[in-house]
Amino acid sequence: MAESLITDEMVAEFKAHMHITHSREDPYLRGLLETSAAAVMAITNDKALTDKRVVELVYQRARYAYNDQLEWFDANFQSMLMNLAIENYEGVPDQDNE
């Protein structure tokens, strides 16, 4: 299994943001954060989860998933996702410019 980018500190920060004080849901929350990180990183072409804006998007996507509102995430955060994707765009080398 690949090493998770989601740290215990991130789980704790997300729980604080969501006002969750118990640890009963920690494995579920970690799964939401891991899935959200994979989705956001794929859209934004982020490789390391070090940009605070990307981390915030991960938390927001996990919040939408936790509240069964995930279908609204892309529309509500479209401009932020697109801006980060453009910033991280590396382009595809063509045969003339390799």
Secondary structure, DSSP 8 states (H G I E B T S, - for coil): ----S--HHHHHHHHHHHT---STTHHHHHHHHHHHHHHHHHHHT-SSS--HHHHHHHHHHHHHHHTT-GGGHHHHTHHHHHHHHHHT------SS--
